[in-house]
Every structure is written in structure tokens, then in C-alpha cells.
């Protein structure tokens, strides 16, 4: 048996869809600034925590004037001297 949608059913469905759409739109306008404020606060706390640790570490390392410290070993490049002879050439037109 084939059933047809009534005009009131279609109108009712469209009205529900529009109400949901505008409801979500209004709710996001209300809660989006609060959510962004919360995210910014958390990010600043995270940055402040890592930045504060770095500053505390810098204060704890007291040095005498003229004292030198090396924190990292320099990268040493190994070169192979037995590659061959370099030949300079000219391009001929």
C-alpha cells in the first residue's frame, strides 16, 4: 500500500528542521565565546608553566663572570678525502 505525505506533515518536518537549525545557531553564539575563553585560558596556563620552568632553570644556574659552559657537543662532519680529484671544466657552445 502506498502512503503519501500530507501537507501538514511536510510543514511540520520543515518547521522542526528550521527550529533545530536556529536553535543550534543561537546556542553556538552564546557558548562559542565561553569555549574560546576557556581554551585561551588553558593555553596560557600551559605556556606559562613551560615558560616559568625555563626561567626558573635559568635563575638556578648562576655563573661567575667569564665562565664558559658547553651544553651540547658540536656536530662533527666526517669527510672522505679519498673521493677523487676535482676537475674544472668549461662548457662549449
N, C-alpha and C positions, 0 to 999 in steps of 0.2 A: 504494500500500500504506500503510495507516495504522499508525503506531507509537505505542505507549503508553509513558509514563514509568514506570519501575519505582520501587518504594518506596525502594530503596537510592539511586537516582539523585536523587530528590527530597530525601531525607535528607542526602545528600552536598552538594547545592547549598545547602540551608539552613545546614548546618554551615560551609561556606565563606563564606557571606554573614555569618554571625554572627562568625566569626573575623576577617574583614576589618573589620567594624564595631568590635569591641572592640579590635582592633589599632590602628586609627586613633585611637580614643578614648584609648588608653594613650599612644600616640606624641604626641598633642597635649598631654596633661597633662605630658609630660616636656619637650617643646620649646617650648610656649607661653610659659612664664616666661623662657626664654632669648631668645626672639624679642622679647618685650616689653622686656626689659632692654636689648637691642641697640637697639631703636627709641628708647627713652628716652635712651640714651647719645648717639645721633646727634642727637636733637632738642636736647639740652642743649649739644652742641658747636655746633650751628647757632645757637642762641640766644646762646651765649657769644661766638661770633665776631661776630655783628652788634652785640651789646651792647658788646663790647670796642672795636669800631671807633668807636662813638658816644662812649664815654668818652675814647678817645684823641683824638678830634676836639675834644672839649670842653676837654681839657687843653692842646691846641696853640693854642687861641685865647685868648691872655692879653690882658686888657683893663686899662686904667688905671681907677682909681676914678672913677665918674661918667661914663665914656664910654658913648655910646649907639650901637648899630648896628641897622640895619633890614635884616632878611634877606629880607623879602617885601614887595612893593608891595601896599597895601590894595586890595581890590576896590572899584571906583568904580561906583556905581549911576547910571545915566542916567535922569532922569525927564523926562517930556514935560509941560511946563507948559501946553500948549495943549489939554489933554484936554477941558476944559469947566468949567462952573460946578457946584459941589456944591449940591444942593437937599435941605434937611432936610424930612422928611415925617412925618406922623402916620398911624398905622394906625386906620381907622374900623371899629368893630364892627358 
